[in-house]
Amino acid sequence: MKNMPSVFAVAVAVVSMAPVLSGAPLRVDQEPDGPVLVSDQIEVRLAAQRGYAIASVRPLPGDRVLTFAEAGLVLEEDAERDTWTKAYFGAPTRHVESKATASLKSVQEGAEKLTVVTEWECPAGTVQRELTLYADAPVLDVVYTIQATRRLAQACCQLRARDAQLYGKAEFVPTGDRPVARMPEEAVYTPAPGWAYISDGAVGFGLAAEGDGAISRLLYPPSSAGAVEVAMWTPSLRWRGTTPGTVTLKARLLLGAAPESARNAVAGMLPPMQVLDLDVTRRISEPGAPGAATARLTNNTATAQSVRLQPRLVFADGKSRDLPEQALELPPRAETAAALSWDNSDVQYGCELNLSVVDSAGKELGRTRDWFAVSDRARLIGPVSIFNPGWMKDAWMTPRQVGKLKETYFGVLEYYCWAPDQVLDLTPDTEEWSPHTESQAAYATRLTRTFLQDVVRQAHESGLYVLAMDTGMLSLDGALRRPELAKYTADGQMYLYNGAIHDGKRYNAVCGNVFSNDVIRAWAEEMAASVDLFGWDGVRFDWNFLPAAPQDPLQVQEAAAGGAALELPWYDIQGRKSTDLFPNPDAAAAEFCRVWRETVTARHPRFSFNINYSVNHGLFKDYPAYSEVNCRDAGILMESLLGTATQFPTWQAWAEVLTESLRTVRPCGSVPFVGWMRGYAPGGITLRVEQYVMMASGFRWYGSAQARHSIDDTWKRFAFALRFAEYFYDPGFTPLGPKQKRVTTSGDAARVLWAPFVFERTREGERQTLVHLVNLPEHDEIFMHHDPPPARAIQVELEPEPGWQAKRAWAFRPDPTPTVTELPLTRTDGRVTVTVPDLTEMTSVVFEQGK
């Protein structure tokens, strides 16, 4: 069989193969649906009409069969475009092995192993798969050789089974968890080398991998008919020198019954000891809260190991404090958890928990890190994401969705469009209700008090802060009950913002006339009561208190063209014009906002106020009194700044408008965020540099992120931002502006963006000058494909102001992990210079000065 002259001949030979005696250790049986690979331990069926993908596995002896809905390679093309087209990136094209027409190239039989080679083509290239079954282990080694003719984003080897019994009982080994999620982007990922296996004692499956990449695991929703998935993912393949080209993906498929057999099969692939995870209990805490974390370790050897845990805290400026050591006994081939605790009294803003594991002789066996923050501004220093009741409404979703936000270093969660009425009813009387907001133009849904309370509770346990989104609009039911609180057109019609009919019932958001102190105060009391009921940490208004704002979309469009967007009237129920009722809308809005905020904070002093406010549209100039009250110590969403595909299409243009807006709001103590960020390709340079420019401009992210260790490496930037939150978000750092002359750069600086990102903070006789350096790719346009830029050596020079002298310089950077480095000072004619020898992604330089 080894010398068959063609594919066709091989196929014929397999089909006509004589039966092998059952006592043989390995054999191939041909059945109508495809080959069956048999050893003494497992039977594996391949589906000839589905790309020769694995169709099922049966442990031997036994009758239990595990069927796979998907089992094979998935190629994902890069969605990034080679040129700027003034458009966001679209969804990637995927090529799936189980949907391909494959050919059987060869079958090689032996006493110890059996190898089957198949091949298939797709528009992205050709794929050869080598599948090897062994006589002495329930494993299949798979090697994919991909000749990519197009640029790929990533590839994965995927196993998805549907089995109600397995789904209902089993936990993953070695992690002992059951993550339930909607899609692979939400799965739990662990970096290779590693393994994941799930078994109910009668049947199981999983995989192991060495080298780069990651392994994902998840259980699909309860409605998925028992779908369980494990997959091996490559790192990003989209950059020059990777694809187009040859890519090899190797994995060991674990197919059998007991987890012990799978553990034995992977023992030789793994290090003797691994730190599986280090997890700080609360991502962000307020001062006074103690620190806690859990370290999970695995001993992959057959003998017990004695180790010592050596934890320490590393502060933002690189100084550190050792924590007490712990002695730990690791049982053979088992996982062990260890609790860590510490006093946070000397932690301000971001901090690193650094854990070294050493053996009895002091030799380091492993090291890992996690990052957290402690701040009295805790609600204003983390990236923000959204839960929407259109999809996030079932209790089974909460642990993984909250866990994903925590593991990717978000700090704030906004629950969007949730209330029965966003003015009149923020404390629903019933356990279940239907939200009635502007989103109901798109969908109708149901929520329960228990569900929302549990979301908030789990978020708080993870160190996340939760905002209730509010729009200042009435429900249609509320407006009909309280018609005096609606806005009207000149001919007496209620202004309906948008709506739809669901199941015979009309849903509309109605523009509210809430502009009196009594109504504002009652509304604020309702919000305070909602905090009591649900535990919200704050609000994010998608609204403003300006009574002059027009409500008719046609008027807004017309006014925008004429430049007087906020001067068109609406009418109250008595037919009076808003412009007559509120001749000074700035003063009126400032008063209404003050009353609302003071009423809520009287009952909840730590309540966080967040708003959607287009600062770059001149609102501080047009409404100075209102802007001051509205933005004081607030989180400010600037949706008006998210247009990086068209409106601000270059790194320089986006940085300019971001930093200009920051200079407007930072004197108010505000911390801005920008989004909803969209249209990028996860793991691409566009996304990476967008986030660095955003952070360097003092902005937080408002958007989503895929799971940690997936192709989306957003978590690395967010960990960096949290670790050094003081230097990105402390309002004491004043942006010096593009005209400052005291900081200059030289060296390989032509593609380094730094001039907008110079800040200074003076306090207690000390001054810090901060310079963020962002390494730009080859092209200025944001939304196009970029390769990683080369590392650069750059000099940063500071001329201290008279009376100040530089005493120390240090830098922090995100790669390969958030790190602090001391920088030697060179002094020349009253100026000091430092060298950053290898700027790869972003580096921030801090000059410390004294009198």
Secondary structure as UniProt FT lines:
FT   TURN            2..3
FT   HELIX           7..15
FT   TURN            22..23
FT   STRAND          26..31
FT   TURN            32..33
FT   STRAND          34..39
FT   STRAND          42..47
FT   HELIX           48..50
FT   TURN            51..52
FT   STRAND          53..59
FT   STRAND          66..77
FT   STRAND          94..96
FT   HELIX           97..99
FT   STRAND          103..109
FT   STRAND          113..122
FT   TURN            123..124
FT   STRAND          125..134
FT   STRAND          139..148
FT   STRAND          152..162
FT   HELIX           164..169
FT   STRAND          171..173
FT   TURN            174..175
FT   HELIX           184..186
FT   STRAND          188..191
FT   STRAND          194..199
FT   STRAND          204..209
FT   STRAND          214..219
FT   HELIX           222..224
FT   STRAND          227..233
FT   TURN            240..242
FT   STRAND          245..256
FT   HELIX           259..266
FT   HELIX           267..269
FT   STRAND          273..280
FT   STRAND          284..285
FT   TURN            287..288
FT   STRAND          291..299
FT   STRAND          305..315
FT   TURN            316..317
FT   STRAND          320..322
FT   STRAND          326..330
FT   TURN            332..333
FT   STRAND          334..342
FT   TURN            345..346
FT   STRAND          349..359
FT   TURN            360..361
FT   STRAND          364..374
FT   TURN            376..377
FT   HELIX           378..380
FT   STRAND          384..387
FT   TURN            389..391
FT   HELIX           395..397
FT   HELIX           398..407
FT   TURN            408..409
FT   STRAND          412..415
FT   TURN            422..424
FT   STRAND          432..433
FT   HELIX           438..441
FT   STRAND          447..448
FT   HELIX           449..461
FT   TURN            462..463
FT   STRAND          465..470
FT   STRAND          473..475
FT   HELIX           476..481
FT   HELIX           483..485
FT   TURN            490..491
FT   STRAND          496..502
FT   TURN            503..504
FT   STRAND          505..512
FT   HELIX           517..534
FT   STRAND          538..541
FT   TURN            547..548
FT   HELIX           553..562
FT   TURN            565..566
FT   TURN            573..574
FT   HELIX           578..581
FT   HELIX           585..603
FT   TURN            605..606
FT   STRAND          608..612
FT   HELIX           615..617
FT   HELIX           619..622
FT   HELIX           624..631
FT   TURN            632..633
FT   STRAND          635..637
FT   HELIX           639..641
FT   TURN            644..647
FT   HELIX           651..665
FT   HELIX           666..668
FT   STRAND          671..675
FT   TURN            682..683
FT   HELIX           685..696
FT   TURN            697..698
FT   STRAND          700..702
FT   TURN            708..709
FT   HELIX           714..723
FT   HELIX           725..729
FT   TURN            731..732
FT   STRAND          734..735
FT   TURN            738..739
FT   STRAND          743..747
FT   TURN            750..751
FT   STRAND          752..753
FT   HELIX           755..757
FT   STRAND          758..763
FT   TURN            764..765
FT   STRAND          766..775
FT   STRAND          792..798
FT   TURN            802..803
FT   STRAND          805..813
FT   STRAND          819..822
FT   STRAND          826..828
FT   TURN            829..830
FT   STRAND          831..839
FT   STRAND          842..850
//
